Amino acid sequence: MGIPKLLLAVGLACGLAAGTGAHPAAAKEWKTIRFGMDASYAPFESVNQKGEIVGFEVDYARAICAKLEAACTFQNQDWDGIIPSLLSSKFDVIFSSMNITDARKARVIFSDVYYATSPVFVGQASGKSKDISPAALKGKSIGTQSSTIHANFLEKFYPDSDIKLYPTQDEPNLDLASGRLDYVVGDVLVEEDFVKTKGNGCCTVLSEIKRVPAIHGPGVGAAFRPGDTDLQAMFNKAIAELDADGTYATLQKKYFTIDIRGK
C-alpha cells in the first residue's frame, strides 16, 4: 500500500524538526563584555577627574577580560536600577560589590565569591561612646545606601532608630561629615577610604558588624542574567586562575592593606 499523503507530510515534518534539533544554535561568543557599575563606591569603583571609572573592581575586571581574551567596556549605573538594567541587556554583568543574597538570586545568577569584607558603623570623631547597640542608638539617625545589605541590616535590627536611605554611599558619608547624621553604616574599606580622603577629621570607624548570613550572604560576586550560564562559567574559571597565578593578590595589594577574600 502507498503511504497516505497526510502521514508522509507528518513524517517529513518530523524529520526536518529532528534534523534541525541536531544542529543547535551556536553559543554566544563573548568578544566584548559590558560591565555595569555604580561608580560611587571608592576604592572599588569611582569616577576620576577625566570622567573614567577606576578602582579595584575595574582593574580586576580587566584582568578577567584578559583571561577570557575579550574586550571590556564599563558603564556607570545607579544602584537602584542596576539589576533591571542588567535584565534589560543594557550591559552583560554587574561587577559592583554586589553581595550574594537569596533575594537577588531569585532574579540573577552569581559567580563565585571574589571578596568578602565586613560592614562597620561610622560616627563623629568627637563622640565619646562607641556603644552601637540598638538600645544605645534608639532615636539616633543612621544613614546608608538604599537597596543594600546595610539597609536590610538596619531595618531588621535597628527599628527604633531614624534610618535614612540614600541613592549612593557617598551621600550619607557627606551628611555624617556635615553633622546631619549621627551614624553611617557601610563597608569597612569604603568607610575607611572616606574617613581618610574626604572626612577632614570629622569621623571615625566605631565598630565592625559581624556578618549575618541571612542578610549579608557569603560575599560579593559578579551577577549575570539567568540565561547566561556560559558567561558565569567563564568568570568562575577566570576568578580561580587569577587567584592561583597571584594576579588577585597583586591587585588587592595595590588598593588594600588586608586580604579581602574572606578566606
C-alpha positions in Angstrom: 0.0 0.0 0.0 1.2 3.6 -0.6 1.9 5.9 2.3 -1.1 8.3 2.8 -0.2 11.9 2.0 -1.0 13.1 5.5 1.3 10.6 7.1 4.0 11.4 4.6 3.7 15.1 5.4 3.9 14.4 9.1 6.9 12.2 8.6 8.7 14.8 6.6 8.0 17.5 9.1 9.3 15.3 12.0 12.4 14.5 10.0 13.1 18.2 9.4 12.5 19.0 13.0 14.9 16.2 14.1 17.4 17.5 11.6 17.1 21.0 12.9 17.5 19.8 16.5 20.7 18.0 15.6 22.3 21.4 14.9 21.6 23.7 17.9 22.3 27.4 17.7 25.9 28.3 18.3 26.7 29.6 21.8 27.3 33.3 22.0 30.9 34.4 21.5 31.8 36.9 24.3 34.3 39.0 22.4 33.2 42.2 24.3 31.9 42.1 27.9 29.9 45.1 29.1 30.3 45.8 32.8 27.7 47.7 34.8 28.9 49.5 37.9 27.7 52.1 40.4 30.8 54.2 40.3 30.3 55.9 43.7 32.0 53.3 45.8 35.7 54.1 46.1 38.1 52.4 46.3 36.2 49.7 44.4 34.9 51.9 41.7 34.6 55.7 41.3 34.9 58.3 38.6 38.2 60.2 38.3 38.7 63.8 37.1 38.9 62.6 33.5 35.5 61.0 33.8 36.9 57.5 33.7 35.6 54.7 36.0 38.6 53.5 38.1 39.2 51.3 41.1 39.9 47.8 42.3 37.0 46.2 40.5 37.8 47.9 37.3 41.4 46.6 37.4 40.1 43.1 38.4 37.5 43.2 35.6 40.2 44.0 33.1 42.3 41.0 34.4 39.3 38.7 33.9 38.8 40.0 30.4 42.4 39.4 29.6 42.0 35.8 30.7 38.9 35.5 28.5 40.5 37.3 25.6 37.6 39.7 25.5 37.4 43.5 25.4 35.9 45.3 28.4 33.6 48.3 28.5 32.3 50.0 31.6 29.0 51.7 32.2 28.1 53.8 35.3 24.6 52.9 36.6 22.7 54.0 39.6 22.4 51.2 42.2 18.6 51.1 42.5 18.3 50.4 38.7 21.3 48.1 38.3 19.5 44.7 38.3 16.7 45.9 36.0 19.3 47.4 33.6 21.2 44.0 33.5 17.9 42.2 32.8 17.1 44.6 30.0 20.5 43.9 28.5 22.0 47.4 29.0 25.1 45.5 30.0 26.2 41.9 30.5 27.4 41.7 34.1 27.1 43.6 37.3 30.6 43.9 38.7 30.0 46.4 41.5 30.4 45.0 45.1 27.1 43.2 44.9 26.7 40.8 47.8 25.1 37.5 47.0 21.8 37.2 48.8 18.8 34.9 48.4 16.6 37.8 47.3 19.0 38.7 44.5 19.4 35.0 43.5 15.7 35.0 42.7 16.4 37.4 39.9 20.0 36.9 38.7 22.8 34.3 38.9 26.2 34.9 40.5 29.8 34.0 40.0 31.9 32.5 42.8 32.7 35.0 45.6 35.6 37.2 44.8 35.7 39.2 48.0 34.0 39.4 51.4 34.5 42.2 53.9 32.8 43.4 57.0 30.3 46.3 57.4 31.0 48.9 60.0 29.4 51.7 62.0 31.0 55.2 61.5 30.3 58.1 63.8 31.5 61.6 64.7 35.2 61.6 65.8 34.2 63.8 68.8 31.7 61.3 70.1 32.5 59.8 73.5 30.7 56.5 73.3 31.4 53.6 70.9 28.2 51.7 72.0 26.4 50.9 68.8 23.8 48.6 70.3 20.2 49.1 69.2 19.3 50.4 72.6 22.1 53.0 72.6 21.1 54.2 69.1 17.4 54.5 69.7 16.2 57.7 68.1 19.5 58.3 66.5 19.8 59.0 62.8 21.7 56.3 60.8 22.4 56.6 57.1 23.3 54.1 54.4 22.7 53.4 50.8 19.3 52.1 49.8 18.7 48.6 48.3 21.8 47.2 50.1 22.6 44.6 52.7 23.4 47.6 55.0 19.8 48.9 54.6 18.4 45.4 55.3 20.5 45.0 58.4 19.4 48.4 59.9 15.8 47.8 59.1 16.0 44.4 60.8 18.0 45.2 63.9 17.5 49.0 64.4 13.8 49.6 64.1 13.8 52.3 66.8 16.5 54.3 65.0 15.8 57.0 62.4 17.1 55.2 59.3 17.8 57.4 56.3 18.4 55.8 52.9 20.3 57.4 50.0 20.9 56.6 46.3 24.7 56.3 46.8 27.0 55.7 49.8 28.8 59.0 49.2 25.7 60.9 50.3 25.3 59.5 53.9 29.0 59.8 54.4 28.9 63.5 53.4 25.8 64.1 55.6 27.7 62.5 58.5 30.7 64.8 57.9 28.4 67.8 57.9 26.6 66.8 61.1 23.3 65.9 59.5 23.6 62.3 60.6 24.6 60.7 63.8 26.0 57.5 62.3 26.6 55.7 59.0 26.8 52.0 58.1 28.9 50.9 55.2 31.6 48.6 54.0 34.8 48.8 56.1 37.1 49.6 53.2 34.7 52.2 51.7 34.3 53.9 55.0 38.0 53.8 55.8 38.7 55.4 52.4 36.1 58.1 53.1 37.4 58.9 56.6 41.0 59.1 55.1 40.3 61.0 51.9 37.2 63.1 52.4 36.3 63.1 56.1 38.6 66.0 57.0 38.9 64.6 60.5 35.1 64.6 61.1 34.5 60.9 61.6 35.9 57.6 62.8 35.1 53.9 62.3 33.5 52.8 65.6 32.8 49.1 65.3 32.8 46.2 62.9 29.4 44.5 62.4 29.5 40.7 62.4 28.1 39.4 59.1 24.6 37.8 59.5 24.5 35.1 56.8 20.7 35.5 56.1 21.2 39.2 55.4 24.8 39.7 54.3 25.3 36.4 52.4 28.7 34.8 51.7 30.3 37.7 50.0 30.5 39.6 46.7 30.1 38.1 43.3 29.5 39.1 39.7 25.8 39.0 38.6 24.5 37.7 35.3 21.2 37.2 33.5 19.8 33.8 34.4 20.3 32.5 30.8 24.0 33.5 30.7 25.3 30.4 32.4 28.2 30.2 29.9 29.4 33.6 30.9 29.1 32.7 34.5 31.2 29.6 34.0 33.8 31.6 32.1 34.1 34.1 35.0 34.4 31.3 37.6 37.3 29.8 35.7 39.0 33.2 35.3 38.4 34.0 39.0 40.1 30.7 40.0 43.0 31.3 37.6 43.7 34.8 38.8 43.7 33.6 42.4 46.1 30.8 41.6 48.6 32.8 39.5 48.9 35.7 42.0 47.2 38.3 40.0 44.4 38.8 42.6 47.0 39.2 45.4 48.9 41.8 43.4 45.7 43.8 42.6 44.4 43.8 46.2 47.9 44.9 47.5 47.6 47.9 45.2 44.4 49.1 46.9 44.2 47.4 50.4 46.3 46.5 53.4 44.2 43.4 54.2 43.2 40.2 52.4 39.7 40.9 51.3 38.9 37.4 50.0 37.4 36.4 53.4 39.4 33.2 53.5 
